[in-house]
Amino acid sequence: MTQKLTKETFREKIFDFEQNQDWNFRGERPAIVDFYADWCGPCKMIAPILEELSEEYQGSVDIYKVDTDAEQELAGIFDIQSIPAMLFIPLGEQPRMSVGALPKENISQAIKEVLKVERP
């Protein structure tokens, strides 16, 4: 299951941007953060794909969602100008942002290449 993040839970699980200037991922597994809005058509298209991937990669990759309308400060910190936008967070490396509604194959490929996680 994907998990929705608020500013507070983002700071706990992903990155405490109020305490650190430099990226310091707090998660135990590679992660994807989907920045979306309820009114966004392409966001609605990828939501079920992310749910499927969340089940397929359960225990290997954490998938989170951030509602950009409710969490405008988070959207601003990551300079989200267009949604959907996905932040791919590998362990021990800098995160990478992808903008646009990606098909499942492309997200799976990013999980393999960016997050370095093989399909279970």
Summary of the structure (lengths in Angstrom):
residues: 120
radius of gyration: 13.2
end to end distance: 16.3
largest distance: 36.1
contacts: 345
relative contact order: 0.22
helix: 32%
strand: 19%
